[in-house]
Amino acid sequence: MDLILEVVDSFVFDKVYANIFPNTIQLPPFLQTLLQVKSVAPAVVDNSIIDTVWANASSSALLQTHTLATLFQESSPEIYGKAPFLMEASQYVSQSLFLRDNVFRQILSMTTIISVFGFILYFFTALLAYVTVFDKETFNHPKYLKNQIYMEVYQAVSAIPVMSFLTALFFALELHGYSKLYFRTSDYPFWYLILQFPLFIFFTDFGVYIAHRGLHHPLFYKRFHKPHHKWIVSTPFASHAFHPIDGFVQSVPYHLFPFIFPLHKISYLLLFVFVNMWTVMIHDGYFIMNNIFVNGTACHTIHHLYFNYNYGQYTTLWDRVGNSYRRPDEELFNDGLKNDRNTWKKQSKKMEEIVKEVEGGDNRVYLHADDDKKAK
């Protein structure tokens, strides 16, 4: 994420931090220690000299005026903020109390970037799926909730900033060189550049399975995971509608991967986008893939309907190993049967039996609850 941060720093954040927190602010010593900064008297600040030094990647003491917390001490040459990498330094690069390598600035900046990017990716992909592939007949399903899309969006919008902050803590470690992220393709063989993609899928699929299944344990389900299971039949907007702790816990395997395995920085960005798009896709109700090895939309639909099955993210491997795999009903792949009222009735009956076991009851407000009562 250092590549993204450098671009945004150059065009936006350097100026913002320089204006809000200029390096001429005089802070008490205890705040300087707490914030890992050192105030500089206005008389000794010559920003033109500092900018020149910074652009030449010098180790000038003016740029080393603050010490980082022990956790963020330098551990490799890949330290963000010590020298420009992609772009020339902006004119504001040295004019803030919080320089680019300040961990508090990095966490705040990354939280902002991830939140904005997360909102854009969420709304773009969910809206695209909603317009192009989502079956609007879902609105007539007896388990579709009243005001469901509004609630899905509200839950997602509420969760994304919190998940972004927690994610930014991992990214701060990466920015300070603790990960195995790399940029030079010569650092590893070309075959590994290809292998890292299936390796990422394999590792994170296992990690998400463990995290997801763990969140279904009675100790955690009602407090953290139940908000995402409010949607028995989901829309694309349910993809990021989590309790923020739930969403973050399931994302931890993605963040752990580059600390264990080498991963190219561009690959990381591509995979970050892919993961978010896949998350939307498995909630869009478009049952195109009937494959016993791929945990696609149909498999995840079964998970939302029947709770205790198909915890995996990409494949059915770990569900098979963990004896939690349930093959999607064939009706889901039959255009004449998937929206048949008898199919929905069968799904609803089974779901009602399971929800009593898992949640002890059902307090959801369904859009067609009155119609069901009349039918009975």
FIGULUM-337752 format. One record per residue (C-alpha): residue number from 1; y, z, x. Coordinates in nm, 2 decimals, padded with zeros to 4 digits, always signed. Example, Ala and Ser with C-alpha at 12.3 -4.5 7.8 and 13.67 -1.06 7.14 Angstrom:
<torzas>
<torza i="1" yy="-00.45" zz="+00.78" xx="+01.23"/>
<torza i="2" yy="-00.11" zz="+00.71" xx="+01.37"/>
</torzas>
This chain:
<torzas>
<torza i="1" yy="+00.00" zz="+00.00" xx="+00.00"/>
<torza i="2" yy="+00.23" zz="+00.01" xx="+00.30"/>
<torza i="3" yy="+00.29" zz="-00.36" xx="+00.26"/>
<torza i="4" yy="+00.42" zz="-00.32" xx="-00.09"/>
<torza i="5" yy="+00.62" zz="-00.01" xx="+00.01"/>
<torza i="6" yy="+00.79" zz="-00.19" xx="+00.30"/>
<torza i="7" yy="+00.91" zz="-00.47" xx="+00.07"/>
<torza i="8" yy="+01.04" zz="-00.23" xx="-00.19"/>
<torza i="9" yy="+01.20" zz="-00.01" xx="+00.07"/>
<torza i="10" yy="+01.38" zz="-00.31" xx="+00.22"/>
<torza i="11" yy="+01.51" zz="-00.44" xx="-00.10"/>
<torza i="12" yy="+01.56" zz="-00.13" xx="-00.31"/>
<torza i="13" yy="+01.47" zz="+00.22" xx="-00.18"/>
<torza i="14" yy="+01.65" zz="+00.22" xx="+00.15"/>
<torza i="15" yy="+01.98" zz="+00.17" xx="-00.03"/>
<torza i="16" yy="+01.89" zz="+00.41" xx="-00.31"/>
<torza i="17" yy="+01.79" zz="+00.70" xx="-00.08"/>
<torza i="18" yy="+02.10" zz="+00.63" xx="+00.15"/>
<torza i="19" yy="+02.33" zz="+00.66" xx="-00.15"/>
<torza i="20" yy="+02.16" zz="+00.96" xx="-00.32"/>
<torza i="21" yy="+02.06" zz="+01.15" xx="+00.00"/>
<torza i="22" yy="+02.29" zz="+01.03" xx="+00.28"/>
<torza i="23" yy="+02.21" zz="+01.17" xx="+00.63"/>
<torza i="24" yy="+02.54" zz="+01.35" xx="+00.64"/>
<torza i="25" yy="+02.43" zz="+01.61" xx="+00.38"/>
<torza i="26" yy="+02.42" zz="+01.95" xx="+00.54"/>
<torza i="27" yy="+02.12" zz="+02.15" xx="+00.42"/>
<torza i="28" yy="+02.04" zz="+02.51" xx="+00.50"/>
<torza i="29" yy="+01.77" zz="+02.55" xx="+00.77"/>
<torza i="30" yy="+01.50" zz="+02.67" xx="+00.53"/>
<torza i="31" yy="+01.55" zz="+02.36" xx="+00.32"/>
<torza i="32" yy="+01.53" zz="+02.14" xx="+00.62"/>
<torza i="33" yy="+01.20" zz="+02.30" xx="+00.71"/>
<torza i="34" yy="+01.07" zz="+02.28" xx="+00.36"/>
<torza i="35" yy="+01.16" zz="+01.91" xx="+00.31"/>
<torza i="36" yy="+01.07" zz="+01.82" xx="+00.67"/>
<torza i="37" yy="+01.42" zz="+01.68" xx="+00.75"/>
<torza i="38" yy="+01.70" zz="+01.76" xx="+00.98"/>
<torza i="39" yy="+02.07" zz="+01.72" xx="+00.88"/>
<torza i="40" yy="+02.29" zz="+01.53" xx="+01.12"/>
<torza i="41" yy="+02.66" zz="+01.60" xx="+01.16"/>
<torza i="42" yy="+02.87" zz="+01.30" xx="+01.04"/>
<torza i="43" yy="+03.05" zz="+01.29" xx="+01.38"/>
<torza i="44" yy="+02.73" zz="+01.21" xx="+01.57"/>
<torza i="45" yy="+02.60" zz="+00.94" xx="+01.33"/>
<torza i="46" yy="+02.63" zz="+00.58" xx="+01.45"/>
<torza i="47" yy="+02.42" zz="+00.39" xx="+01.20"/>
<torza i="48" yy="+02.47" zz="+00.06" xx="+01.38"/>
<torza i="49" yy="+02.31" zz="+00.20" xx="+01.69"/>
<torza i="50" yy="+02.03" zz="+00.36" xx="+01.49"/>
<torza i="51" yy="+01.96" zz="+00.04" xx="+01.31"/>
<torza i="52" yy="+01.93" zz="-00.15" xx="+01.64"/>
<torza i="53" yy="+01.70" zz="+00.11" xx="+01.78"/>
<torza i="54" yy="+01.49" zz="+00.11" xx="+01.47"/>
<torza i="55" yy="+01.46" zz="-00.27" xx="+01.46"/>
<torza i="56" yy="+01.34" zz="-00.26" xx="+01.82"/>
<torza i="57" yy="+01.07" zz="-00.01" xx="+01.73"/>
<torza i="58" yy="+01.21" zz="+00.24" xx="+01.97"/>
<torza i="59" yy="+01.10" zz="+00.60" xx="+01.98"/>
<torza i="60" yy="+01.46" zz="+00.72" xx="+01.96"/>
<torza i="61" yy="+01.50" zz="+01.09" xx="+01.90"/>
<torza i="62" yy="+01.74" zz="+01.01" xx="+01.62"/>
<torza i="63" yy="+01.45" zz="+00.87" xx="+01.43"/>
<torza i="64" yy="+01.22" zz="+01.16" xx="+01.51"/>
<torza i="65" yy="+01.44" zz="+01.43" xx="+01.38"/>
<torza i="66" yy="+01.20" zz="+01.56" xx="+01.13"/>
<torza i="67" yy="+00.84" zz="+01.69" xx="+01.17"/>
<torza i="68" yy="+00.57" zz="+01.63" xx="+00.92"/>
<torza i="69" yy="+00.34" zz="+01.88" xx="+00.77"/>
<torza i="70" yy="+00.02" zz="+01.94" xx="+00.97"/>
<torza i="71" yy="-00.18" zz="+01.73" xx="+00.72"/>
<torza i="72" yy="+00.04" zz="+01.43" xx="+00.78"/>
<torza i="73" yy="+00.05" zz="+01.44" xx="+01.16"/>
<torza i="74" yy="-00.01" zz="+01.10" xx="+01.33"/>
<torza i="75" yy="-00.37" zz="+01.01" xx="+01.36"/>
<torza i="76" yy="-00.37" zz="+00.64" xx="+01.44"/>
<torza i="77" yy="-00.12" zz="+00.36" xx="+01.53"/>
<torza i="78" yy="-00.11" zz="+00.26" xx="+01.16"/>
<torza i="79" yy="+00.18" zz="+00.50" xx="+01.07"/>
<torza i="80" yy="+00.42" zz="+00.37" xx="+00.81"/>
<torza i="81" yy="+00.79" zz="+00.40" xx="+00.87"/>
<torza i="82" yy="+00.80" zz="+00.41" xx="+01.25"/>
<torza i="83" yy="+00.89" zz="+00.05" xx="+01.29"/>
<torza i="84" yy="+00.92" zz="-00.27" xx="+01.07"/>
<torza i="85" yy="+00.61" zz="-00.47" xx="+01.01"/>
<torza i="86" yy="+00.66" zz="-00.74" xx="+00.75"/>
<torza i="87" yy="+01.04" zz="-00.75" xx="+00.73"/>
<torza i="88" yy="+01.35" zz="-00.69" xx="+00.94"/>
<torza i="89" yy="+01.50" zz="-00.34" xx="+00.88"/>
<torza i="90" yy="+01.76" zz="-00.32" xx="+00.61"/>
<torza i="91" yy="+02.11" zz="-00.20" xx="+00.69"/>
<torza i="92" yy="+02.04" zz="+00.12" xx="+00.51"/>
<torza i="93" yy="+01.72" zz="+00.20" xx="+00.68"/>
<torza i="94" yy="+01.85" zz="+00.50" xx="+00.88"/>
<torza i="95" yy="+02.13" zz="+00.62" xx="+00.65"/>
<torza i="96" yy="+01.93" zz="+00.86" xx="+00.44"/>
<torza i="97" yy="+01.83" zz="+01.22" xx="+00.50"/>
<torza i="98" yy="+01.48" zz="+01.11" xx="+00.40"/>
<torza i="99" yy="+01.37" zz="+00.84" xx="+00.64"/>
<torza i="100" yy="+01.08" zz="+00.60" xx="+00.56"/>
<torza i="101" yy="+00.82" zz="+00.82" xx="+00.72"/>
<torza i="102" yy="+00.91" zz="+01.13" xx="+00.53"/>
<torza i="103" yy="+00.61" zz="+01.23" xx="+00.32"/>
<torza i="104" yy="+00.82" zz="+01.35" xx="+00.02"/>
<torza i="105" yy="+01.00" zz="+01.03" xx="+00.01"/>
<torza i="106" yy="+00.68" zz="+00.83" xx="+00.03"/>
<torza i="107" yy="+00.51" zz="+01.03" xx="-00.25"/>
<torza i="108" yy="+00.82" zz="+00.98" xx="-00.48"/>
<torza i="109" yy="+00.85" zz="+00.61" xx="-00.39"/>
<torza i="110" yy="+00.48" zz="+00.54" xx="-00.43"/>
<torza i="111" yy="+00.47" zz="+00.73" xx="-00.76"/>
<torza i="112" yy="+00.75" zz="+00.51" xx="-00.89"/>
<torza i="113" yy="+00.60" zz="+00.19" xx="-00.76"/>
<torza i="114" yy="+00.25" zz="+00.26" xx="-00.90"/>
<torza i="115" yy="+00.40" zz="+00.36" xx="-01.23"/>
<torza i="116" yy="+00.61" zz="+00.05" xx="-01.27"/>
<torza i="117" yy="+00.33" zz="-00.18" xx="-01.14"/>
<torza i="118" yy="+00.08" zz="+00.01" xx="-01.36"/>
<torza i="119" yy="+00.29" zz="-00.04" xx="-01.68"/>
<torza i="120" yy="+00.34" zz="-00.41" xx="-01.60"/>
<torza i="121" yy="-00.03" zz="-00.47" xx="-01.53"/>
<torza i="122" yy="-00.14" zz="-00.26" xx="-01.83"/>
<torza i="123" yy="+00.09" zz="-00.43" xx="-02.09"/>
<torza i="124" yy="+00.05" zz="-00.78" xx="-01.95"/>
<torza i="125" yy="-00.33" zz="-00.78" xx="-01.93"/>
<torza i="126" yy="-00.38" zz="-00.58" xx="-02.25"/>
<torza i="127" yy="-00.14" zz="-00.80" xx="-02.45"/>
<torza i="128" yy="-00.30" zz="-01.11" xx="-02.30"/>
<torza i="129" yy="-00.64" zz="-01.00" xx="-02.41"/>
<torza i="130" yy="-00.51" zz="-00.89" xx="-02.75"/>
<torza i="131" yy="-00.36" zz="-01.23" xx="-02.81"/>
<torza i="132" yy="-00.63" zz="-01.45" xx="-02.67"/>
<torza i="133" yy="-00.98" zz="-01.28" xx="-02.71"/>
<torza i="134" yy="-00.96" zz="-00.96" xx="-02.91"/>
<torza i="135" yy="-01.13" zz="-00.99" xx="-03.25"/>
<torza i="136" yy="-00.88" zz="-00.88" xx="-03.51"/>
<torza i="137" yy="-01.16" zz="-00.83" xx="-03.75"/>
<torza i="138" yy="-01.21" zz="-00.50" xx="-03.56"/>
<torza i="139" yy="-00.92" zz="-00.36" xx="-03.78"/>
<torza i="140" yy="-01.16" zz="-00.36" xx="-04.07"/>
<torza i="141" yy="-01.43" zz="-00.16" xx="-03.90"/>
<torza i="142" yy="-01.49" zz="+00.17" xx="-04.08"/>
<torza i="143" yy="-01.43" zz="+00.36" xx="-03.75"/>
<torza i="144" yy="-01.10" zz="+00.20" xx="-03.67"/>
<torza i="145" yy="-00.84" zz="+00.47" xx="-03.66"/>
<torza i="146" yy="-00.51" zz="+00.49" xx="-03.86"/>
<torza i="147" yy="-00.22" zz="+00.39" xx="-03.62"/>
<torza i="148" yy="-00.48" zz="+00.33" xx="-03.35"/>
<torza i="149" yy="-00.29" zz="+00.09" xx="-03.13"/>
<torza i="150" yy="+00.02" zz="+00.30" xx="-03.14"/>
<torza i="151" yy="-00.19" zz="+00.60" xx="-03.03"/>
<torza i="152" yy="-00.36" zz="+00.41" xx="-02.76"/>
<torza i="153" yy="-00.03" zz="+00.29" xx="-02.61"/>
<torza i="154" yy="+00.12" zz="+00.63" xx="-02.64"/>
<torza i="155" yy="-00.17" zz="+00.79" xx="-02.46"/>
<torza i="156" yy="-00.16" zz="+00.53" xx="-02.18"/>
<torza i="157" yy="+00.21" zz="+00.55" xx="-02.13"/>
<torza i="158" yy="+00.20" zz="+00.93" xx="-02.12"/>
<torza i="159" yy="-00.09" zz="+00.92" xx="-01.87"/>
<torza i="160" yy="+00.01" zz="+00.65" xx="-01.62"/>
<torza i="161" yy="+00.30" zz="+00.84" xx="-01.45"/>
<torza i="162" yy="+00.08" zz="+01.15" xx="-01.39"/>
<torza i="163" yy="-00.21" zz="+00.94" xx="-01.27"/>
<torza i="164" yy="+00.04" zz="+00.75" xx="-01.04"/>
<torza i="165" yy="+00.16" zz="+01.08" xx="-00.89"/>
<torza i="166" yy="-00.19" zz="+01.19" xx="-00.81"/>
<torza i="167" yy="-00.27" zz="+00.85" xx="-00.67"/>
<torza i="168" yy="+00.04" zz="+00.86" xx="-00.45"/>
<torza i="169" yy="-00.11" zz="+01.17" xx="-00.27"/>
<torza i="170" yy="-00.40" zz="+00.95" xx="-00.15"/>
<torza i="171" yy="-00.16" zz="+00.67" xx="-00.06"/>
<torza i="172" yy="+00.05" zz="+00.92" xx="+00.15"/>
<torza i="173" yy="-00.26" zz="+00.99" xx="+00.36"/>
<torza i="174" yy="-00.31" zz="+00.62" xx="+00.40"/>
<torza i="175" yy="+00.05" zz="+00.57" xx="+00.51"/>
<torza i="176" yy="+00.00" zz="+00.83" xx="+00.78"/>
<torza i="177" yy="-00.30" zz="+00.66" xx="+00.93"/>
<torza i="178" yy="-00.59" zz="+00.86" xx="+00.79"/>
<torza i="179" yy="-00.77" zz="+00.57" xx="+00.62"/>
<torza i="180" yy="-00.97" zz="+00.28" xx="+00.77"/>
<torza i="181" yy="-00.74" zz="+00.02" xx="+00.61"/>
<torza i="182" yy="-00.66" zz="-00.26" xx="+00.86"/>
<torza i="183" yy="-00.45" zz="-00.58" xx="+00.86"/>
<torza i="184" yy="-00.56" zz="-00.78" xx="+01.17"/>
<torza i="185" yy="-00.86" zz="-00.99" xx="+01.06"/>
<torza i="186" yy="-00.97" zz="-00.99" xx="+01.43"/>
<torza i="187" yy="-01.04" zz="-00.62" xx="+01.41"/>
<torza i="188" yy="-01.37" zz="-00.68" xx="+01.23"/>
<torza i="189" yy="-01.61" zz="-00.98" xx="+01.21"/>
<torza i="190" yy="-01.55" zz="-01.24" xx="+00.94"/>
<torza i="191" yy="-01.87" zz="-01.16" xx="+00.77"/>
<torza i="192" yy="-01.74" zz="-00.81" xx="+00.70"/>
<torza i="193" yy="-01.43" zz="-00.95" xx="+00.54"/>
<torza i="194" yy="-01.67" zz="-01.10" xx="+00.28"/>
<torza i="195" yy="-01.91" zz="-00.80" xx="+00.27"/>
<torza i="196" yy="-01.64" zz="-00.55" xx="+00.19"/>
<torza i="197" yy="-01.60" zz="-00.68" xx="-00.17"/>
<torza i="198" yy="-01.96" zz="-00.62" xx="-00.28"/>
<torza i="199" yy="-01.97" zz="-00.30" xx="-00.08"/>
<torza i="200" yy="-01.66" zz="-00.18" xx="-00.27"/>
<torza i="201" yy="-01.82" zz="-00.27" xx="-00.60"/>
<torza i="202" yy="-02.15" zz="-00.09" xx="-00.51"/>
<torza i="203" yy="-01.98" zz="+00.22" xx="-00.38"/>
<torza i="204" yy="-01.73" zz="+00.26" xx="-00.65"/>
<torza i="205" yy="-01.98" zz="+00.18" xx="-00.93"/>
<torza i="206" yy="-02.19" zz="+00.47" xx="-00.81"/>
<torza i="207" yy="-01.89" zz="+00.70" xx="-00.77"/>
<torza i="208" yy="-01.75" zz="+00.62" xx="-01.12"/>
<torza i="209" yy="-02.09" zz="+00.67" xx="-01.27"/>
<torza i="210" yy="-02.11" zz="+01.02" xx="-01.12"/>
<torza i="211" yy="-01.75" zz="+01.10" xx="-01.22"/>
<torza i="212" yy="-01.78" zz="+00.96" xx="-01.57"/>
<torza i="213" yy="-02.11" zz="+01.12" xx="-01.65"/>
<torza i="214" yy="-01.98" zz="+01.45" xx="-01.51"/>
<torza i="215" yy="-01.68" zz="+01.43" xx="-01.75"/>
<torza i="216" yy="-01.93" zz="+01.42" xx="-02.04"/>
<torza i="217" yy="-02.06" zz="+01.76" xx="-01.94"/>
<torza i="218" yy="-01.96" zz="+02.02" xx="-02.21"/>
<torza i="219" yy="-01.74" zz="+02.20" xx="-01.95"/>
<torza i="220" yy="-01.51" zz="+01.90" xx="-01.92"/>
<torza i="221" yy="-01.56" zz="+01.67" xx="-02.21"/>
<torza i="222" yy="-01.34" zz="+01.82" xx="-02.48"/>
<torza i="223" yy="-01.06" zz="+01.92" xx="-02.24"/>
<torza i="224" yy="-01.04" zz="+01.60" xx="-02.04"/>
<torza i="225" yy="-01.25" zz="+01.31" xx="-02.16"/>
<torza i="226" yy="-01.24" zz="+01.34" xx="-02.54"/>
<torza i="227" yy="-00.89" zz="+01.18" xx="-02.57"/>
<torza i="228" yy="-01.04" zz="+00.85" xx="-02.44"/>
<torza i="229" yy="-01.33" zz="+00.88" xx="-02.68"/>
<torza i="230" yy="-01.10" zz="+00.91" xx="-02.97"/>
<torza i="231" yy="-01.14" zz="+00.53" xx="-03.00"/>
<torza i="232" yy="-01.48" zz="+00.46" xx="-03.14"/>
<torza i="233" yy="-01.40" zz="+00.09" xx="-03.16"/>
<torza i="234" yy="-01.14" zz="+00.01" xx="-02.90"/>
<torza i="235" yy="-00.87" zz="-00.25" xx="-02.85"/>
<torza i="236" yy="-00.75" zz="-00.37" xx="-02.51"/>
<torza i="237" yy="-00.47" zz="-00.11" xx="-02.53"/>
<torza i="238" yy="-00.74" zz="+00.17" xx="-02.50"/>
<torza i="239" yy="-00.81" zz="+00.07" xx="-02.14"/>
<torza i="240" yy="-00.57" zz="+00.31" xx="-01.98"/>
<torza i="241" yy="-00.55" zz="+00.56" xx="-02.27"/>
<torza i="242" yy="-00.69" zz="+00.86" xx="-02.09"/>
<torza i="243" yy="-00.60" zz="+01.22" xx="-02.03"/>
<torza i="244" yy="-00.44" zz="+01.18" xx="-01.69"/>
<torza i="245" yy="-00.69" zz="+01.41" xx="-01.51"/>
<torza i="246" yy="-00.97" zz="+01.21" xx="-01.67"/>
<torza i="247" yy="-00.82" zz="+00.88" xx="-01.55"/>
<torza i="248" yy="-00.75" zz="+01.01" xx="-01.20"/>
<torza i="249" yy="-01.10" zz="+01.17" xx="-01.15"/>
<torza i="250" yy="-01.26" zz="+00.83" xx="-01.24"/>
<torza i="251" yy="-01.03" zz="+00.66" xx="-00.99"/>
<torza i="252" yy="-01.12" zz="+00.89" xx="-00.70"/>
<torza i="253" yy="-01.41" zz="+00.67" xx="-00.57"/>
<torza i="254" yy="-01.16" zz="+00.38" xx="-00.53"/>
<torza i="255" yy="-00.93" zz="+00.60" xx="-00.32"/>
<torza i="256" yy="-01.22" zz="+00.74" xx="-00.11"/>
<torza i="257" yy="-01.36" zz="+00.40" xx="-00.02"/>
<torza i="258" yy="-01.10" zz="+00.31" xx="+00.24"/>
<torza i="259" yy="-01.13" zz="+00.65" xx="+00.41"/>
<torza i="260" yy="-01.51" zz="+00.59" xx="+00.46"/>
<torza i="261" yy="-01.53" zz="+00.21" xx="+00.50"/>
<torza i="262" yy="-01.29" zz="-00.04" xx="+00.67"/>
<torza i="263" yy="-01.10" zz="-00.24" xx="+00.41"/>
<torza i="264" yy="-00.85" zz="-00.51" xx="+00.46"/>
<torza i="265" yy="-00.51" zz="-00.43" xx="+00.32"/>
<torza i="266" yy="-00.48" zz="-00.75" xx="+00.12"/>
<torza i="267" yy="-00.83" zz="-00.70" xx="-00.01"/>
<torza i="268" yy="-00.73" zz="-00.35" xx="-00.12"/>
<torza i="269" yy="-00.43" zz="-00.49" xx="-00.32"/>
<torza i="270" yy="-00.66" zz="-00.76" xx="-00.48"/>
<torza i="271" yy="-00.92" zz="-00.50" xx="-00.57"/>
<torza i="272" yy="-00.65" zz="-00.28" xx="-00.72"/>
<torza i="273" yy="-00.55" zz="-00.55" xx="-00.96"/>
<torza i="274" yy="-00.91" zz="-00.65" xx="-01.03"/>
<torza i="275" yy="-01.01" zz="-00.29" xx="-01.12"/>
<torza i="276" yy="-00.72" zz="-00.26" xx="-01.37"/>
<torza i="277" yy="-00.80" zz="-00.60" xx="-01.52"/>
<torza i="278" yy="-01.17" zz="-00.51" xx="-01.55"/>
<torza i="279" yy="-01.08" zz="-00.19" xx="-01.72"/>
<torza i="280" yy="-00.89" zz="-00.39" xx="-01.99"/>
<torza i="281" yy="-01.17" zz="-00.64" xx="-02.02"/>
<torza i="282" yy="-01.44" zz="-00.39" xx="-02.10"/>
<torza i="283" yy="-01.23" zz="-00.26" xx="-02.39"/>
<torza i="284" yy="-01.13" zz="-00.59" xx="-02.54"/>
<torza i="285" yy="-01.43" zz="-00.64" xx="-02.77"/>
<torza i="286" yy="-01.51" zz="-00.99" xx="-02.65"/>
<torza i="287" yy="-01.88" zz="-00.99" xx="-02.62"/>
<torza i="288" yy="-01.93" zz="-01.29" xx="-02.40"/>
<torza i="289" yy="-02.17" zz="-01.15" xx="-02.14"/>
<torza i="290" yy="-02.52" zz="-01.05" xx="-02.25"/>
<torza i="291" yy="-02.66" zz="-00.97" xx="-01.90"/>
<torza i="292" yy="-02.90" zz="-00.68" xx="-01.83"/>
<torza i="293" yy="-02.74" zz="-00.62" xx="-01.49"/>
<torza i="294" yy="-02.36" zz="-00.63" xx="-01.57"/>
<torza i="295" yy="-02.20" zz="-00.35" xx="-01.75"/>
<torza i="296" yy="-01.97" zz="-00.57" xx="-01.95"/>
<torza i="297" yy="-01.77" zz="-00.53" xx="-02.27"/>
<torza i="298" yy="-02.08" zz="-00.49" xx="-02.49"/>
<torza i="299" yy="-02.22" zz="-00.21" xx="-02.27"/>
<torza i="300" yy="-01.90" zz="-00.02" xx="-02.28"/>
<torza i="301" yy="-01.87" zz="-00.07" xx="-02.65"/>
<torza i="302" yy="-02.20" zz="+00.10" xx="-02.69"/>
<torza i="303" yy="-02.06" zz="+00.38" xx="-02.48"/>
<torza i="304" yy="-01.77" zz="+00.43" xx="-02.71"/>
<torza i="305" yy="-01.99" zz="+00.41" xx="-03.02"/>
<torza i="306" yy="-02.28" zz="+00.63" xx="-02.90"/>
<torza i="307" yy="-02.11" zz="+00.84" xx="-02.63"/>
<torza i="308" yy="-02.41" zz="+00.93" xx="-02.41"/>
<torza i="309" yy="-02.50" zz="+00.59" xx="-02.27"/>
<torza i="310" yy="-02.37" zz="+00.33" xx="-02.02"/>
<torza i="311" yy="-02.15" zz="+00.54" xx="-01.79"/>
<torza i="312" yy="-02.13" zz="+00.27" xx="-01.52"/>
<torza i="313" yy="-01.83" zz="+00.06" xx="-01.45"/>
<torza i="314" yy="-01.96" zz="-00.27" xx="-01.32"/>
<torza i="315" yy="-02.34" zz="-00.27" xx="-01.33"/>
<torza i="316" yy="-02.62" zz="-00.11" xx="-01.52"/>
<torza i="317" yy="-02.79" zz="+00.00" xx="-01.20"/>
<torza i="318" yy="-02.70" zz="+00.36" xx="-01.20"/>
<torza i="319" yy="-02.75" zz="+00.40" xx="-01.57"/>
<torza i="320" yy="-03.10" zz="+00.27" xx="-01.52"/>
<torza i="321" yy="-03.16" zz="+00.51" xx="-01.23"/>
<torza i="322" yy="-03.01" zz="+00.80" xx="-01.43"/>
<torza i="323" yy="-03.19" zz="+00.71" xx="-01.75"/>
<torza i="324" yy="-02.87" zz="+00.66" xx="-01.94"/>
<torza i="325" yy="-02.88" zz="+00.29" xx="-02.00"/>
<torza i="326" yy="-02.88" zz="+00.15" xx="-02.35"/>
<torza i="327" yy="-02.90" zz="-00.22" xx="-02.40"/>
<torza i="328" yy="-02.63" zz="-00.35" xx="-02.64"/>
<torza i="329" yy="-02.74" zz="-00.43" xx="-02.99"/>
<torza i="330" yy="-02.82" zz="-00.80" xx="-03.03"/>
<torza i="331" yy="-02.59" zz="-00.81" xx="-03.33"/>
<torza i="332" yy="-02.29" zz="-00.79" xx="-03.10"/>
<torza i="333" yy="-02.36" zz="-01.13" xx="-02.96"/>
<torza i="334" yy="-02.42" zz="-01.29" xx="-03.30"/>
<torza i="335" yy="-02.10" zz="-01.42" xx="-03.46"/>
<torza i="336" yy="-02.26" zz="-01.40" xx="-03.80"/>
<torza i="337" yy="-02.37" zz="-01.04" xx="-03.76"/>
<torza i="338" yy="-02.13" zz="-00.85" xx="-03.53"/>
<torza i="339" yy="-01.88" zz="-00.81" xx="-03.81"/>
<torza i="340" yy="-02.13" zz="-00.78" xx="-04.09"/>
<torza i="341" yy="-02.07" zz="-00.47" xx="-04.31"/>
<torza i="342" yy="-02.44" zz="-00.37" xx="-04.28"/>
<torza i="343" yy="-02.41" zz="-00.38" xx="-03.90"/>
<torza i="344" yy="-02.10" zz="-00.16" xx="-03.91"/>
<torza i="345" yy="-02.27" zz="+00.08" xx="-04.15"/>
<torza i="346" yy="-02.56" zz="+00.12" xx="-03.92"/>
<torza i="347" yy="-02.33" zz="+00.18" xx="-03.62"/>
<torza i="348" yy="-02.13" zz="+00.43" xx="-03.82"/>
<torza i="349" yy="-02.43" zz="+00.63" xx="-03.93"/>
<torza i="350" yy="-02.57" zz="+00.66" xx="-03.58"/>
<torza i="351" yy="-02.22" zz="+00.74" xx="-03.44"/>
<torza i="352" yy="-02.17" zz="+01.02" xx="-03.70"/>
<torza i="353" yy="-02.50" zz="+01.18" xx="-03.59"/>
<torza i="354" yy="-02.41" zz="+01.18" xx="-03.22"/>
<torza i="355" yy="-02.05" zz="+01.29" xx="-03.27"/>
<torza i="356" yy="-02.18" zz="+01.61" xx="-03.43"/>
<torza i="357" yy="-02.39" zz="+01.69" xx="-03.13"/>
<torza i="358" yy="-02.12" zz="+01.60" xx="-02.87"/>
<torza i="359" yy="-01.81" zz="+01.72" xx="-03.04"/>
<torza i="360" yy="-01.94" zz="+01.96" xx="-03.31"/>
<torza i="361" yy="-01.76" zz="+01.75" xx="-03.58"/>
<torza i="362" yy="-01.52" zz="+01.46" xx="-03.63"/>
<torza i="363" yy="-01.15" zz="+01.52" xx="-03.68"/>
<torza i="364" yy="-01.05" zz="+01.15" xx="-03.64"/>
<torza i="365" yy="-00.84" zz="+00.99" xx="-03.92"/>
<torza i="366" yy="-00.99" zz="+00.65" xx="-04.00"/>
<torza i="367" yy="-00.78" zz="+00.37" xx="-04.15"/>
<torza i="368" yy="-01.04" zz="+00.30" xx="-04.41"/>
<torza i="369" yy="-01.16" zz="+00.65" xx="-04.49"/>
<torza i="370" yy="-01.06" zz="+00.62" xx="-04.85"/>
<torza i="371" yy="-01.26" zz="+00.29" xx="-04.88"/>
<torza i="372" yy="-01.57" zz="+00.46" xx="-04.74"/>
<torza i="373" yy="-01.54" zz="+00.74" xx="-04.99"/>
<torza i="374" yy="-01.51" zz="+00.50" xx="-05.28"/>
<torza i="375" yy="-01.81" zz="+00.30" xx="-05.15"/>
<torza i="376" yy="-02.02" zz="+00.62" xx="-05.14"/>
</torzas>
